[in-house]
Each structure stands twice: as C-alpha cells, then as structure tokens.
Amino acid sequence: MNPSLSKTPGPMAGRRMLREWDPHTKRKRIWHETIDHNGTVRRVRPEKADKVKRHFDFDENGQYTGIDNIGGRTWK
C-alpha cells in the first residue's frame, strides 16, 4: 500500500493506514504506520475503542524503542 506523503521535510516519508479483517469473527483491526525514506516502519498507532492515541516507536533498524502517548510521556 502506498503511503500518503509527509507534508513537512524530515526523516519520515509518510503514513499509511492498514486494515485487517477476521472472516471468522467479523472483527477488524486498523492501525497507522509511519515510514521513513528507506521504507522502514518507524511508528505504529493502533486505533483503539478507548480513543487514546498510543504510538509504538521503532528505530531506523526496526527495533522497538518505546511507547509514546499524546501528552509527551514515553515508556520503554
């Protein structure tokens, strides 16, 4: 899936929305991935029922670095 391009210059190339459907339970999961110019996923934001935005961050090698909630607090 092609990402929507970033509107500002920087290390990130853009964002894409992904959707997964389970045909047995009829449930779906939606998440957003931010990718860098090399195509590496650098941030994942699942859409949750509680509407709290949680970002799961990864470094340039794809290694998990922590969770960032909107509000500036980071957990490792």
Backbone as XML, in Angstrom:
<?xml version="1.0"?>
<chain id="A" units="angstrom">
  <residue number="1" name="MET">
    <atom name="N" x="0.842" y="-1.175" z="0.000"/>
    <atom name="CA" x="0.000" y="0.000" z="0.000"/>
    <atom name="C" x="0.887" y="1.238" z="0.000"/>
  </residue>
  <residue number="2" name="ASN">
    <atom name="N" x="0.599" y="2.183" z="-0.831"/>
    <atom name="CA" x="1.380" y="3.407" z="-0.917"/>
    <atom name="C" x="1.026" y="4.347" z="0.227"/>
  </residue>
  <residue number="3" name="PRO">
    <atom name="N" x="2.048" y="4.952" z="0.832"/>
    <atom name="CA" x="1.761" y="5.884" z="1.933"/>
    <atom name="C" x="1.320" y="7.238" z="1.413"/>
  </residue>
  <residue number="4" name="SER">
    <atom name="N" x="0.606" y="7.981" z="2.277"/>
    <atom name="CA" x="0.370" y="9.388" z="1.969"/>
    <atom name="C" x="1.657" y="10.110" z="2.354"/>
  </residue>
  <residue number="5" name="LEU">
    <atom name="N" x="2.134" y="10.987" z="1.488"/>
    <atom name="CA" x="3.424" y="11.621" z="1.686"/>
    <atom name="C" x="3.391" y="12.636" z="2.814"/>
  </residue>
  <residue number="6" name="SER">
    <atom name="N" x="4.528" y="12.760" z="3.474"/>
    <atom name="CA" x="4.681" y="13.728" z="4.548"/>
    <atom name="C" x="4.527" y="15.141" z="4.007"/>
  </residue>
  <residue number="7" name="LYS">
    <atom name="N" x="3.916" y="16.008" z="4.792"/>
    <atom name="CA" x="3.717" y="17.393" z="4.374"/>
    <atom name="C" x="4.887" y="18.282" z="4.762"/>
  </residue>
  <residue number="8" name="THR">
    <atom name="N" x="5.760" y="17.788" z="5.642"/>
    <atom name="CA" x="6.917" y="18.566" z="6.072"/>
    <atom name="C" x="8.189" y="17.770" z="5.794"/>
  </residue>
  <residue number="9" name="PRO">
    <atom name="N" x="9.286" y="18.447" z="5.456"/>
    <atom name="CA" x="10.540" y="17.732" z="5.216"/>
    <atom name="C" x="11.083" y="17.147" z="6.512"/>
  </residue>
  <residue number="10" name="GLY">
    <atom name="N" x="11.764" y="16.044" z="6.416"/>
    <atom name="CA" x="12.345" y="15.412" z="7.594"/>
    <atom name="C" x="12.630" y="13.951" z="7.335"/>
  </residue>
  <residue number="11" name="PRO">
    <atom name="N" x="12.902" y="13.193" z="8.393"/>
    <atom name="CA" x="13.298" y="11.795" z="8.230"/>
    <atom name="C" x="12.156" y="10.861" z="7.817"/>
  </residue>
  <residue number="12" name="MET">
    <atom name="N" x="10.918" y="11.282" z="8.007"/>
    <atom name="CA" x="9.785" y="10.415" z="7.690"/>
    <atom name="C" x="9.241" y="10.717" z="6.301"/>
  </residue>
  <residue number="13" name="ALA">
    <atom name="N" x="8.932" y="9.647" z="5.565"/>
    <atom name="CA" x="8.436" y="9.790" z="4.191"/>
    <atom name="C" x="6.924" y="9.955" z="4.144"/>
  </residue>
  <residue number="14" name="GLY">
    <atom name="N" x="6.224" y="9.296" z="5.065"/>
    <atom name="CA" x="4.772" y="9.379" z="5.040"/>
    <atom name="C" x="4.110" y="8.379" z="5.957"/>
  </residue>
  <residue number="15" name="ARG">
    <atom name="N" x="2.794" y="8.235" z="5.794"/>
    <atom name="CA" x="1.981" y="7.394" z="6.661"/>
    <atom name="C" x="1.038" y="6.562" z="5.798"/>
  </residue>
  <residue number="16" name="ARG">
    <atom name="N" x="0.736" y="5.359" z="6.288"/>
    <atom name="CA" x="-0.256" y="4.526" z="5.608"/>
    <atom name="C" x="-1.184" y="3.907" z="6.648"/>
  </residue>
  <residue number="17" name="MET">
    <atom name="N" x="-2.428" y="3.728" z="6.260"/>
    <atom name="CA" x="-3.410" y="3.093" z="7.122"/>
    <atom name="C" x="-3.581" y="1.654" z="6.656"/>
  </residue>
  <residue number="18" name="LEU">
    <atom name="N" x="-3.601" y="0.734" z="7.609"/>
    <atom name="CA" x="-3.792" y="-0.674" z="7.288"/>
    <atom name="C" x="-5.007" y="-1.198" z="8.031"/>
  </residue>
  <residue number="19" name="ARG">
    <atom name="N" x="-5.676" y="-2.160" z="7.415"/>
    <atom name="CA" x="-6.897" y="-2.731" z="7.981"/>
    <atom name="C" x="-6.806" y="-4.244" z="7.846"/>
  </residue>
  <residue number="20" name="GLU">
    <atom name="N" x="-7.116" y="-4.941" z="8.925"/>
    <atom name="CA" x="-7.098" y="-6.401" z="8.938"/>
    <atom name="C" x="-8.478" y="-6.900" z="9.338"/>
  </residue>
  <residue number="21" name="TRP">
    <atom name="N" x="-9.016" y="-7.813" z="8.574"/>
    <atom name="CA" x="-10.340" y="-8.376" z="8.841"/>
    <atom name="C" x="-10.208" y="-9.849" z="9.209"/>
  </residue>
  <residue number="22" name="ASP">
    <atom name="N" x="-10.978" y="-10.283" z="10.205"/>
    <atom name="CA" x="-11.039" y="-11.700" z="10.563"/>
    <atom name="C" x="-12.372" y="-12.229" z="10.050"/>
  </residue>
  <residue number="23" name="PRO">
    <atom name="N" x="-12.377" y="-13.074" z="9.023"/>
    <atom name="CA" x="-13.636" y="-13.541" z="8.444"/>
    <atom name="C" x="-14.442" y="-14.425" z="9.391"/>
  </residue>
  <residue number="24" name="HIS">
    <atom name="N" x="-13.781" y="-15.021" z="10.367"/>
    <atom name="CA" x="-14.494" y="-15.900" z="11.306"/>
    <atom name="C" x="-15.261" y="-15.108" z="12.360"/>
  </residue>
  <residue number="25" name="THR">
    <atom name="N" x="-14.629" y="-14.062" z="12.901"/>
    <atom name="CA" x="-15.286" y="-13.273" z="13.952"/>
    <atom name="C" x="-15.932" y="-12.006" z="13.423"/>
  </residue>
  <residue number="26" name="LYS">
    <atom name="N" x="-15.633" y="-11.652" z="12.163"/>
    <atom name="CA" x="-16.128" y="-10.421" z="11.531"/>
    <atom name="C" x="-15.580" y="-9.163" z="12.208"/>
  </residue>
  <residue number="27" name="ARG">
    <atom name="N" x="-14.523" y="-9.310" z="12.979"/>
    <atom name="CA" x="-13.917" y="-8.158" z="13.642"/>
    <atom name="C" x="-12.792" y="-7.606" z="12.773"/>
  </residue>
  <residue number="28" name="LYS">
    <atom name="N" x="-12.479" y="-6.332" z="12.980"/>
    <atom name="CA" x="-11.408" y="-5.696" z="12.226"/>
    <atom name="C" x="-10.454" y="-4.983" z="13.172"/>
  </residue>
  <residue number="29" name="ARG">
    <atom name="N" x="-9.222" y="-4.827" z="12.694"/>
    <atom name="CA" x="-8.219" y="-4.027" z="13.393"/>
    <atom name="C" x="-7.683" y="-3.023" z="12.397"/>
  </residue>
  <residue number="30" name="ILE">
    <atom name="N" x="-7.523" y="-1.792" z="12.843"/>
    <atom name="CA" x="-6.995" y="-0.732" z="11.996"/>
    <atom name="C" x="-5.816" y="-0.099" z="12.720"/>
  </residue>
  <residue number="31" name="TRP">
    <atom name="N" x="-4.756" y="0.170" z="11.962"/>
    <atom name="CA" x="-3.616" y="0.857" z="12.532"/>
    <atom name="C" x="-2.954" y="1.710" z="11.467"/>
  </residue>
  <residue number="32" name="HIS">
    <atom name="N" x="-2.157" y="2.659" z="11.919"/>
    <atom name="CA" x="-1.428" y="3.565" z="11.043"/>
    <atom name="C" x="0.062" y="3.299" z="11.234"/>
  </residue>
  <residue number="33" name="GLU">
    <atom name="N" x="0.803" y="3.293" z="10.129"/>
    <atom name="CA" x="2.252" y="3.133" z="10.174"/>
    <atom name="C" x="2.897" y="4.364" z="9.565"/>
  </residue>
  <residue number="34" name="THR">
    <atom name="N" x="3.897" y="4.902" z="10.247"/>
    <atom name="CA" x="4.715" y="5.977" z="9.704"/>
    <atom name="C" x="6.017" y="5.344" z="9.253"/>
  </residue>
  <residue number="35" name="ILE">
    <atom name="N" x="6.413" y="5.635" z="8.013"/>
    <atom name="CA" x="7.617" y="5.015" z="7.463"/>
    <atom name="C" x="8.646" y="6.082" z="7.095"/>
  </residue>
  <residue number="36" name="ASP">
    <atom name="N" x="9.926" y="5.677" z="7.151"/>
    <atom name="CA" x="10.987" y="6.599" z="6.758"/>
    <atom name="C" x="11.263" y="6.462" z="5.266"/>
  </residue>
  <residue number="37" name="HIS">
    <atom name="N" x="12.241" y="7.171" z="4.766"/>
    <atom name="CA" x="12.530" y="7.189" z="3.330"/>
    <atom name="C" x="13.102" y="5.866" z="2.823"/>
  </residue>
  <residue number="38" name="ASN">
    <atom name="N" x="13.541" y="4.989" z="3.733"/>
    <atom name="CA" x="14.031" y="3.658" z="3.345"/>
    <atom name="C" x="12.913" y="2.622" z="3.339"/>
  </residue>
  <residue number="39" name="GLY">
    <atom name="N" x="11.702" y="3.022" z="3.754"/>
    <atom name="CA" x="10.583" y="2.096" z="3.801"/>
    <atom name="C" x="10.465" y="1.347" z="5.117"/>
  </residue>
  <residue number="40" name="THR">
    <atom name="N" x="11.276" y="1.722" z="6.117"/>
    <atom name="CA" x="11.238" y="1.084" z="7.435"/>
    <atom name="C" x="10.109" y="1.683" z="8.261"/>
  </residue>
  <residue number="41" name="VAL">
    <atom name="N" x="9.317" y="0.828" z="8.898"/>
    <atom name="CA" x="8.247" y="1.303" z="9.781"/>
    <atom name="C" x="8.902" y="1.889" z="11.024"/>
  </residue>
  <residue number="42" name="ARG">
    <atom name="N" x="8.615" y="3.149" z="11.330"/>
    <atom name="CA" x="9.220" y="3.832" z="12.468"/>
    <atom name="C" x="8.237" y="4.112" z="13.588"/>
  </residue>
  <residue number="43" name="ARG">
    <atom name="N" x="6.922" y="4.077" z="13.285"/>
    <atom name="CA" x="5.910" y="4.334" z="14.312"/>
    <atom name="C" x="4.637" y="3.611" z="13.911"/>
  </residue>
  <residue number="44" name="VAL">
    <atom name="N" x="3.984" y="2.992" z="14.899"/>
    <atom name="CA" x="2.711" y="2.310" z="14.686"/>
    <atom name="C" x="1.716" y="2.894" z="15.679"/>
  </residue>
  <residue number="45" name="ARG">
    <atom name="N" x="0.524" y="3.246" z="15.178"/>
    <atom name="CA" x="-0.540" y="3.756" z="16.048"/>
    <atom name="C" x="-1.812" y="2.958" z="15.800"/>
  </residue>
  <residue number="46" name="PRO">
    <atom name="N" x="-2.112" y="2.015" z="16.710"/>
    <atom name="CA" x="-3.373" y="1.275" z="16.571"/>
    <atom name="C" x="-4.571" y="2.181" z="16.881"/>
  </residue>
  <residue number="47" name="GLU">
    <atom name="N" x="-5.674" y="1.936" z="16.199"/>
    <atom name="CA" x="-6.928" y="2.616" z="16.545"/>
    <atom name="C" x="-7.623" y="1.744" z="17.582"/>
  </residue>
  <residue number="48" name="LYS">
    <atom name="N" x="-7.878" y="2.328" z="18.740"/>
    <atom name="CA" x="-8.479" y="1.592" z="19.849"/>
    <atom name="C" x="-9.840" y="2.162" z="20.190"/>
  </residue>
  <residue number="49" name="ALA">
    <atom name="N" x="-10.657" y="1.342" z="20.834"/>
    <atom name="CA" x="-12.007" y="1.766" z="21.223"/>
    <atom name="C" x="-11.974" y="2.893" z="22.255"/>
  </residue>
  <residue number="50" name="ASP">
    <atom name="N" x="-10.921" y="2.945" z="23.098"/>
    <atom name="CA" x="-10.851" y="3.985" z="24.127"/>
    <atom name="C" x="-10.420" y="5.345" z="23.575"/>
  </residue>
  <residue number="51" name="LYS">
    <atom name="N" x="-10.066" y="5.400" z="22.285"/>
    <atom name="CA" x="-9.712" y="6.635" z="21.564"/>
    <atom name="C" x="-8.417" y="7.283" z="22.065"/>
  </residue>
  <residue number="52" name="VAL">
    <atom name="N" x="-7.675" y="6.633" z="22.973"/>
    <atom name="CA" x="-6.392" y="7.160" z="23.416"/>
    <atom name="C" x="-5.359" y="6.843" z="22.345"/>
  </residue>
  <residue number="53" name="LYS">
    <atom name="N" x="-4.623" y="7.859" z="21.907"/>
    <atom name="CA" x="-3.627" y="7.659" z="20.857"/>
    <atom name="C" x="-2.315" y="7.210" z="21.488"/>
  </residue>
  <residue number="54" name="ARG">
    <atom name="N" x="-1.900" y="6.001" z="21.155"/>
    <atom name="CA" x="-0.642" y="5.443" z="21.632"/>
    <atom name="C" x="0.232" y="5.159" z="20.417"/>
  </residue>
  <residue number="55" name="HIS">
    <atom name="N" x="1.455" y="5.647" z="20.467"/>
    <atom name="CA" x="2.395" y="5.438" z="19.363"/>
    <atom name="C" x="3.481" y="4.472" z="19.824"/>
  </residue>
  <residue number="56" name="PHE">
    <atom name="N" x="3.693" y="3.413" z="19.072"/>
    <atom name="CA" x="4.752" y="2.456" z="19.337"/>
    <atom name="C" x="5.898" y="2.809" z="18.404"/>
  </residue>
  <residue number="57" name="ASP">
    <atom name="N" x="7.021" y="3.220" z="18.982"/>
    <atom name="CA" x="8.134" y="3.754" z="18.199"/>
    <atom name="C" x="9.217" y="2.703" z="17.951"/>
  </residue>
  <residue number="58" name="PHE">
    <atom name="N" x="9.872" y="2.823" z="16.776"/>
    <atom name="CA" x="10.944" y="1.921" z="16.362"/>
    <atom name="C" x="12.095" y="2.766" z="15.818"/>
  </residue>
  <residue number="59" name="ASP">
    <atom name="N" x="13.324" y="2.249" z="15.954"/>
    <atom name="CA" x="14.476" y="2.978" z="15.422"/>
    <atom name="C" x="14.677" y="2.653" z="13.944"/>
  </residue>
  <residue number="60" name="GLU">
    <atom name="N" x="15.742" y="3.183" z="13.362"/>
    <atom name="CA" x="15.984" y="3.002" z="11.928"/>
    <atom name="C" x="16.289" y="1.563" z="11.543"/>
  </residue>
  <residue number="61" name="ASN">
    <atom name="N" x="16.585" y="0.704" z="12.544"/>
    <atom name="CA" x="16.823" y="-0.720" z="12.295"/>
    <atom name="C" x="15.589" y="-1.580" z="12.550"/>
  </residue>
  <residue number="62" name="GLY">
    <atom name="N" x="14.468" y="-0.935" z="12.897"/>
    <atom name="CA" x="13.234" y="-1.664" z="13.160"/>
    <atom name="C" x="13.113" y="-2.195" z="14.575"/>
  </residue>
  <residue number="63" name="GLN">
    <atom name="N" x="14.017" y="-1.768" z="15.468"/>
    <atom name="CA" x="13.984" y="-2.219" z="16.857"/>
    <atom name="C" x="13.039" y="-1.331" z="17.670"/>
  </residue>
  <residue number="64" name="TYR">
    <atom name="N" x="12.193" y="-1.967" z="18.479"/>
    <atom name="CA" x="11.227" y="-1.263" z="19.323"/>
    <atom name="C" x="11.959" y="-0.368" z="20.324"/>
  </residue>
  <residue number="65" name="THR">
    <atom name="N" x="11.534" y="0.886" z="20.449"/>
    <atom name="CA" x="12.182" y="1.818" z="21.380"/>
    <atom name="C" x="11.271" y="2.307" z="22.493"/>
  </residue>
  <residue number="66" name="GLY">
    <atom name="N" x="9.961" y="2.136" z="22.391"/>
    <atom name="CA" x="9.071" y="2.559" z="23.466"/>
    <atom name="C" x="7.713" y="2.998" z="22.971"/>
  </residue>
  <residue number="67" name="ILE">
    <atom name="N" x="6.866" y="3.362" z="23.940"/>
    <atom name="CA" x="5.505" y="3.821" z="23.669"/>
    <atom name="C" x="5.439" y="5.302" z="24.001"/>
  </residue>
  <residue number="68" name="ASP">
    <atom name="N" x="4.811" y="6.064" z="23.131"/>
    <atom name="CA" x="4.632" y="7.494" z="23.358"/>
    <atom name="C" x="3.145" y="7.801" z="23.289"/>
  </residue>
  <residue number="69" name="ASN">
    <atom name="N" x="2.566" y="8.230" z="24.414"/>
    <atom name="CA" x="1.178" y="8.693" z="24.410"/>
    <atom name="C" x="1.174" y="10.151" z="24.011"/>
  </residue>
  <residue number="70" name="ILE">
    <atom name="N" x="0.101" y="10.589" z="23.382"/>
    <atom name="CA" x="-0.032" y="12.013" z="23.114"/>
    <atom name="C" x="-0.095" y="12.686" z="24.481"/>
  </residue>
  <residue number="71" name="GLY">
    <atom name="N" x="0.779" y="13.571" z="24.723"/>
    <atom name="CA" x="0.931" y="14.186" z="26.034"/>
    <atom name="C" x="2.397" y="14.187" z="26.433"/>
  </residue>
  <residue number="72" name="GLY">
    <atom name="N" x="3.223" y="13.510" z="25.639"/>
    <atom name="CA" x="4.650" y="13.627" z="25.800"/>
    <atom name="C" x="5.330" y="12.608" z="26.689"/>
  </residue>
  <residue number="73" name="ARG">
    <atom name="N" x="4.613" y="11.704" z="27.314"/>
    <atom name="CA" x="5.248" y="10.746" z="28.201"/>
    <atom name="C" x="5.665" y="9.504" z="27.397"/>
  </residue>
  <residue number="74" name="THR">
    <atom name="N" x="6.893" y="9.043" z="27.613"/>
    <atom name="CA" x="7.404" y="7.882" z="26.909"/>
    <atom name="C" x="7.738" y="6.781" z="27.900"/>
  </residue>
  <residue number="75" name="TRP">
    <atom name="N" x="7.334" y="5.559" z="27.563"/>
    <atom name="CA" x="7.652" y="4.388" z="28.361"/>
    <atom name="C" x="8.505" y="3.456" z="27.543"/>
  </residue>
  <residue number="76" name="LYS">
    <atom name="N" x="9.412" y="2.744" z="28.171"/>
    <atom name="CA" x="10.247" y="1.772" z="27.470"/>
    <atom name="C" x="9.890" y="0.379" z="27.907"/>
  </residue>
</chain>
